Amino acid sequence: MKKLKNYSLLVMCTLALNIANAQTVNSFTVQQAADYAKKNSVQVKNALLDILIQKQTNRDITSIALPQINGSMSITRNIDIPVQVIPNFIAPATYKVLVDEGVKNGSGQPISYPAGGFGNLLFPFGNPWNANAGITLSQIVFDGQVFIALKARNGTMDYQRKIAELTEENIRANVYKVYYQLVTGKIQIELLDANIGRLEKLKRDVQIMYDNGFTEKVDIDKLAVQLANLQTEKLKANNLIANGYNGLKMLMGMPVKDSLVLTDTLDDSKIKEGVLEASQYKYTDRKDFQILETANKLNGLNVRRYKLTQIPSFVLVGGYSKQAQRNEFDFFGKGDWFTSSYIGLQMKVPIFNGFAIKAKTQKARLEAQKTLNQTEALKINIDAEVENAKNNFIAAIASMDFQKKNMALAEKVYGQTKKKYEIGTGDATTINAAQLDLKTAQTNYISALSDAIIAKIDFLKATGKL
């Protein structure tokens, strides 16, 4: 009984640990997988953060056009008060009066002007303690660069949004490709299981024939080798699929420990649907083309920005301050605080800047022309990409249809060969060759199916319809 209690306790602990470490099971269609990646992919998250960063940059630009108010306060202790030396302007007037009145000195002699002159006077300017508190205001009335920067705010936000959309599209295309490759991997496993089942049944039938003396031991051994090869291939395929699931989770931004179940299936009609609508395309359907269009608009504004720097700018300024001087640190006691204030309009007129503005304007024009060239080149690339993608898709569909028919024919040949072998009119070599042909046809079909879905995704992406 004690052992039973200990065993029950062990079972309960094991169950508790399993519950604590339970995986999150996610069953996704391909669209749900793409939506999950849109929310959780690090690349998409960073692209969306770039939009928020640009928003704050625009707010920073907007603040330049708003009033700028600054306050200041200072207290200064003059250790050595500055002294100003000036000619003695008091003594000459005093001596002149004394001389004119004939005043005599202590020796009884009339006072006369000093032979060495009157010297200088020393005046200390200021007090030991000084305090100042004030506020200043400035408001841009007109500035060409600020005006263009404000006008470009919507364009910069649109530019970042288009980049985020392009990032999302690239992630979505990769999710689609990996998702459907895993779906074709499941089909491959199903075909391998079917082949293994056929070989196991054939091996049992041959074993019975061998036991009754109708065949040789080598025929059983050949089937055992083929069966081992198929089981090894299945192990490798399962390992590739497991790694593929991990890769898809990483691409989607899903924790690797979570379980992922793919609910979509894949067939010929699903691959072919929606392609006719995608055949008609416009350049503006492409996200990368939209990005270049926005860049062209921003480049045009950049040229205008440098042009407007050549006209005057106006700023409204104002200020108000209080100042006090004391012999002691006693600013909050008795004593005067002297007020000063001003208001004005400043005009800045560019006259000569060493041809810097001319160089910057020309550089902006060249960069704008460069973007226009890239736009024209992208049109050519899009046309070529669409044409190549369409050709690849047509060829992939034809190959898929052919390989599907070929696989069905190989299955029919194998079935007929097996029947002949079972009734004794066929040999082991023929049935082994039929089995090999069926396996080759199945492999070719899986490869063609994978190529077809990838070709479709590339075609939709090329036409901007993904």
Secondary structure in CASP SS format (residue, H / E / C, confidence):
PFRMAT SS
TARGET T0000
AUTHOR 0000-0000-0000
METHOD secondary structure of the structure
MODEL  1
M C 1.00
K H 1.00
K H 1.00
L H 1.00
K H 1.00
N H 1.00
Y H 1.00
S H 1.00
L H 1.00
L H 1.00
V H 1.00
M H 1.00
C H 1.00
T H 1.00
L H 1.00
A H 1.00
L H 1.00
N H 1.00
I H 1.00
A H 1.00
N C 1.00
A C 1.00
Q C 1.00
T C 1.00
V E 1.00
N E 1.00
S E 1.00
F E 1.00
T C 1.00
V H 1.00
Q H 1.00
Q H 1.00
A H 1.00
A H 1.00
D H 1.00
Y H 1.00
A H 1.00
K H 1.00
K H 1.00
N H 1.00
S C 1.00
V H 1.00
Q H 1.00
V H 1.00
K H 1.00
N H 1.00
A H 1.00
L H 1.00
L H 1.00
D H 1.00
I H 1.00
L H 1.00
I H 1.00
Q H 1.00
K H 1.00
Q H 1.00
T H 1.00
N H 1.00
R H 1.00
D H 1.00
I H 1.00
T H 1.00
S H 1.00
I H 1.00
A H 1.00
L C 1.00
P C 1.00
Q E 1.00
I E 1.00
N E 1.00
G E 1.00
S E 1.00
M E 1.00
S E 1.00
I E 1.00
T E 1.00
R E 1.00
N C 1.00
I C 1.00
D C 1.00
I C 1.00
P C 1.00
V E 1.00
Q E 1.00
V E 1.00
I E 1.00
P E 1.00
N C 1.00
F C 1.00
I C 1.00
A H 1.00
P H 1.00
A H 1.00
T H 1.00
Y H 1.00
K H 1.00
V H 1.00
L H 1.00
V H 1.00
D H 1.00
E H 1.00
G C 1.00
V C 1.00
K E 1.00
N C 1.00
G C 1.00
S C 1.00
G C 1.00
Q C 1.00
P E 1.00
I C 1.00
S C 1.00
Y C 1.00
P C 1.00
A C 1.00
G C 1.00
G C 1.00
F C 1.00
G C 1.00
N E 1.00
L E 1.00
L E 1.00
F E 1.00
P E 1.00
F C 1.00
G C 1.00
N C 1.00
P C 1.00
W E 1.00
N E 1.00
A E 1.00
N E 1.00
A E 1.00
G E 1.00
I E 1.00
T E 1.00
L E 1.00
S E 1.00
Q E 1.00
I E 1.00
V E 1.00
F E 1.00
D C 1.00
G H 1.00
Q H 1.00
V H 1.00
F H 1.00
I H 1.00
A H 1.00
L H 1.00
K H 1.00
A C 1.00
R H 1.00
N H 1.00
G H 1.00
T H 1.00
M H 1.00
D H 1.00
Y H 1.00
Q H 1.00
R H 1.00
K H 1.00
I H 1.00
A H 1.00
E H 1.00
L H 1.00
T H 1.00
E H 1.00
E H 1.00
N H 1.00
I H 1.00
R H 1.00
A H 1.00
N H 1.00
V H 1.00
Y H 1.00
K H 1.00
V H 1.00
Y H 1.00
Y H 1.00
Q H 1.00
L H 1.00
V H 1.00
T H 1.00
G H 1.00
K H 1.00
I H 1.00
Q H 1.00
I H 1.00
E H 1.00
L H 1.00
L H 1.00
D H 1.00
A H 1.00
N H 1.00
I H 1.00
G H 1.00
R H 1.00
L H 1.00
E H 1.00
K H 1.00
L H 1.00
K H 1.00
R H 1.00
D H 1.00
V H 1.00
Q H 1.00
I H 1.00
M H 1.00
Y H 1.00
D H 1.00
N C 1.00
G C 1.00
F C 1.00
T C 1.00
E C 1.00
K H 1.00
V H 1.00
D H 1.00
I H 1.00
D H 1.00
K H 1.00
L H 1.00
A H 1.00
V H 1.00
Q H 1.00
L H 1.00
A H 1.00
N H 1.00
L H 1.00
Q H 1.00
T H 1.00
E H 1.00
K H 1.00
L H 1.00
K H 1.00
A H 1.00
N H 1.00
N H 1.00
L H 1.00
I H 1.00
A H 1.00
N H 1.00
G H 1.00
Y H 1.00
N H 1.00
G H 1.00
L H 1.00
K H 1.00
M H 1.00
L H 1.00
M H 1.00
G C 1.00
M C 1.00
P C 1.00
V C 1.00
K C 1.00
D C 1.00
S E 1.00
L E 1.00
V E 1.00
L E 1.00
T C 1.00
D C 1.00
T C 1.00
L C 1.00
D C 1.00
D H 1.00
S H 1.00
K H 1.00
I H 1.00
K H 1.00
E C 1.00
G C 1.00
V H 1.00
L H 1.00
E H 1.00
A H 1.00
S C 1.00
Q C 1.00
Y C 1.00
K C 1.00
Y H 1.00
T H 1.00
D H 1.00
R C 1.00
K H 1.00
D H 1.00
F H 1.00
Q H 1.00
I H 1.00
L H 1.00
E H 1.00
T H 1.00
A H 1.00
N H 1.00
K H 1.00
L H 1.00
N H 1.00
G H 1.00
L H 1.00
N H 1.00
V H 1.00
R H 1.00
R H 1.00
Y H 1.00
K H 1.00
L H 1.00
T C 1.00
Q C 1.00
I C 1.00
P C 1.00
S E 1.00
F E 1.00
V E 1.00
L E 1.00
V E 1.00
G E 1.00
G E 1.00
Y E 1.00
S E 1.00
K E 1.00
Q E 1.00
A E 1.00
Q E 1.00
R E 1.00
N C 1.00
E C 1.00
F C 1.00
D C 1.00
F C 1.00
F C 1.00
G C 1.00
K C 1.00
G C 1.00
D C 1.00
W C 1.00
F E 1.00
T E 1.00
S E 1.00
S E 1.00
Y E 1.00
I E 1.00
G E 1.00
L E 1.00
Q E 1.00
M E 1.00
K E 1.00
V C 1.00
P C 1.00
I C 1.00
F C 1.00
N C 1.00
G C 1.00
F C 1.00
A H 1.00
I H 1.00
K H 1.00
A H 1.00
K H 1.00
T H 1.00
Q H 1.00
K H 1.00
A H 1.00
R H 1.00
L H 1.00
E H 1.00
A H 1.00
Q H 1.00
K H 1.00
T H 1.00
L H 1.00
N H 1.00
Q H 1.00
T H 1.00
E H 1.00
A H 1.00
L H 1.00
K H 1.00
I H 1.00
N H 1.00
I H 1.00
D H 1.00
A H 1.00
E H 1.00
V H 1.00
E H 1.00
N H 1.00
A H 1.00
K H 1.00
N H 1.00
N H 1.00
F H 1.00
I H 1.00
A H 1.00
A H 1.00
I H 1.00
A H 1.00
S H 1.00
M H 1.00
D H 1.00
F H 1.00
Q H 1.00
K H 1.00
K H 1.00
N H 1.00
M H 1.00
A H 1.00
L H 1.00
A H 1.00
E H 1.00
K H 1.00
V H 1.00
Y H 1.00
G H 1.00
Q H 1.00
T H 1.00
K H 1.00
K H 1.00
K H 1.00
Y H 1.00
E H 1.00
I C 1.00
G C 1.00
T C 1.00
G C 1.00
D C 1.00
A H 1.00
T H 1.00
T H 1.00
I H 1.00
N H 1.00
A H 1.00
A H 1.00
Q H 1.00
L H 1.00
D H 1.00
L H 1.00
K H 1.00
T H 1.00
A H 1.00
Q H 1.00
T H 1.00
N H 1.00
Y H 1.00
I H 1.00
S H 1.00
A H 1.00
L H 1.00
S H 1.00
D H 1.00
A H 1.00
I H 1.00
I H 1.00
A H 1.00
K H 1.00
I H 1.00
D H 1.00
F H 1.00
L H 1.00
K H 1.00
A H 1.00
T C 1.00
G C 1.00
K C 1.00
L C 1.00
END
